[in-house]
Amino acid sequence: MLIDTHAHLSDDRYKDNLEEIIAEFKTNNLEKVINVGYDLFSSKIGIELTQKYDSVYASIGVHPSNASEYTLEVETFFKSVANSKKVVAVGEIGLDYYRSTEEKYLQKAVFIKQLELANECNLPVIIHIRDAYADALTILQEHKHLLNNSGVLHCYGGSLEYAKEVLKLGLYFGFDGPITFKNSNTAEKVLKHLPIDRILTETDSPYLTPHPYRGKLNEPKYVALVAKKMAEVFGVSVSEIIEITNKNAKNLFKKLSE
Ligand code: NI
């Protein structure tokens, strides 16, 4: 069965039908979904969802666009819940110079702080990078000692050369709807050349809806379309790619199989 390793079920746009969406996971061949936090509030909602629904897991973290919200109080809260059975990762954390809502120095400091948090709590990291590839790689290379529990570059949009550097750090790559877009080169130029045991399926719901539903609200069930495209790219069957990516997800997010 499929695993969506990156969704934002806490998003307001699901508030009227979230129960229905989650109830349909099994029918849609979805085994597990990781709700990824981007601030304190969304991280807390994620934890609540894990208590309510068997198939939902949580990642806790502060997105670079919210870097100034990463206070000692937030860190203390994260530390207090990191050992919970269904808190599987720290993220999404990273650098985002595109939205540039926060100063670069602050984003970098908060990114490093959360890499330290993940290492201390023995959790992998979910990394978001936008328009900040060079600085992010420098931070990751300089803090390799904090990556003992590995991590994923979520919604990977970098080059193959860059990916090779990231592979040296032992990290994974997450792919979403954009690999299904007709004008996307990522699938052919990058995904195809990556080791198949390093790729993860994700949706980033409610964003990045795959073809042919582009323009509509994304949902975890559409992770099937991402898997289908991956199968095409690697020349394997859909059931094989599901088996492989499911195993990859469980290798990275250890608590998914506990
Ligand atoms: Ni996201």
Residues whose N, C-alpha, C, O or C-beta is under 5 A from the ligand:
A	BS01	NI	D204
